[in-house]
């Protein structure tokens, strides 16, 4: 056999073995690292709120909203008591939802809904088969027009 033929045959065998191992999952095992994202949850409104409007929010399906103060132009809900009871994470003890309540100057409720918190998962692994770190996108809240 010539050296060229040996190299061609060896390369073909290596490529075949890599494909076999890669497609059977032998190499694709995921690590047991758990990821936690405890960043504040940002709420964005489709229209500007009046300065007299009050915003309350909480995290989880059966939570009780608590007043949220604006941080500049942002409304940030901390992942801590009293806003959260449990762990907010995909597969965690609390569903990734936010209840947002907006009241006007007279105390009338102009918005009270539970919204899914959009989660963006960064896949890891050679073929992206493993879950990795994740981030929360802003919760977008649409306020009905006022009369």
N, C-alpha and C positions, 0 to 999 in steps of 0.2 A: 504494500500500500504506500502511496505517496504521502508526504507530509500534508499536502493540501487536502487530500481525501480524508485523512485522519481528523484534521481540524474541522472540516465540514461535518463529518459524522459526529464528532464530539460536541460541536456547537448545536447540532440538531437534537442530540440527546439531552443536553443541558436545558435547551429551550422547552423540550417536551416535559422534562421533569418539573421545571418551574411552572409551566401551565397546569400540570396535574396537581401539584401541591397547592398552587394559588386558587384553583377552582374548587378544590375539595375542602378548603377552610383550614387545612393543617397549619398554614402560616398566618391565617387571618384571625387568630384569637385576639380578643379585645382585653385590655387591661381592666383591672377591677377598681380603677380610680373613680371616685364619685365626685361630681362637680356641683358646686353650690354658687348661686349668684345672689348676693344679698344687696344689690344696688337698689336705690329708690325706684319706684314705678312712676313714670312720667305720664301725666294726663294732658292731652291736648284737646282744645275745644275748636270746633269748626268756625265759630264766630266769637268775637271778643266779648267777654263778660263785662257787665257793668261793675263799677267800683263798689256798688252797694250789694252785689250778689255774694252769696256765701257758698263755699264748696265744702262738702264733707265726703269722705271716702273711707273704704276699708278693703281688705284683701281676704277673699274667701267666699264661699257660697252662702253662708248663713251669718255673716258678720254684721255688726252695728256700726254705721258710719260715724266718723269723728271728724271735727273741723280740720281742714287742711289750709295752711297759709301759703300764699304764693311766694315763690322765690324768684323775684324779678318777674319775668313773663312766664315762668314755668310753675306748674303745680306738681309737686313731688310727694309721693306717698311712701314713707319709710316702711321697710319690711321688719317692723318691730311693734311691740305693744304700744298703744292700744289698737293700732291699725291691723295687726296680723296676730292670729292665734294659731300657731303651728309653723310649718315650714312650707314656703311657697316654692315649689319646684316641680318640674315634670315628674310625675310619679311620687311626689312628696305627700305629706299628710294634709295639705290644703290645695284645692284646685286653683289653677292659675287664672283667677277671675278677680275683677275689681268692681265693687259697687260704688257708683258715683251719684251723689245727690247735690243738686244745685237749688238754692232757694233765693227768691228775690228779696227786696227791702221790706216787703210786707209780710214775709214769712211763707208766701205761697211757694210750693214745690214746682219748679219748672222742668226738672229732670230728676228721675230716680230709676236707674237701670243698672243691671249687672252686665259687665262687658268682659269678654275673653281678653286676656293679656297675651298679645302676640309674642310667641317665643321663636327665636331663631337659633337653630342647633348647628354648631360647627362639627361636621363629621370628621373622624380621624381614621387611621388605619391605612394600609396600603391601597385599598380599593374604596375607602370611605365607608366601610361596613360597621364602624364602631361609633357609638355616641360620644360626643366630646363636650367641651364647654358650650354654654348657651348664653344668650343675651335676651333681654326683654325689649321689644319695640314699644313705642308709646301707645297708650290706650287712646283711641280717637273717639271723642264724644261729640255727637251732633245735637245741638240745642234747637228745639223747634222755634219758629219765629214767634215773637211776642206781639200781642195786640194791645 
